[in-house]
Amino acid sequence: MPVEQMKENGVSVLNVQGSLGSDETQELEDAVLGLLENGETRLVFDFSELDYINSSGLRVLVLAYQRLKKASGTVAICGVKDYIREIFEVSGYDKIFSMYPDRGQALEEL
């Protein structure tokens, strides 16, 4: 699972590709922790190229959310495919995370 990091309009964007399961989660967690340690307060997770996520992947998102909430930061998720959106809805995470159809709208809101 490649994770591409970039900065757009002063916001850190993590473009996650492929699968985000137990074996692939560490790369994303390392990227998130690195950004948080560097003082980032606005993160966008772009899932437009994500095909699978399990509870390990969701745990990394919750970790980012909890840490950024304490620092008055923001986490947004964009580009989620319908079947992955269902996972967010069933778990109730769609109530926690701001979700946008695409990166452009997520960046506008942040």
Beta strands, then each sheet from edge to edge (+ up, - down):
strand 1: 3-8
strand 2: 11-20
strand 3: 42-53
strand 4: 74-78
strand 5: 98-100
sheet 1: 1+ 2- 3- 4- 5-
end
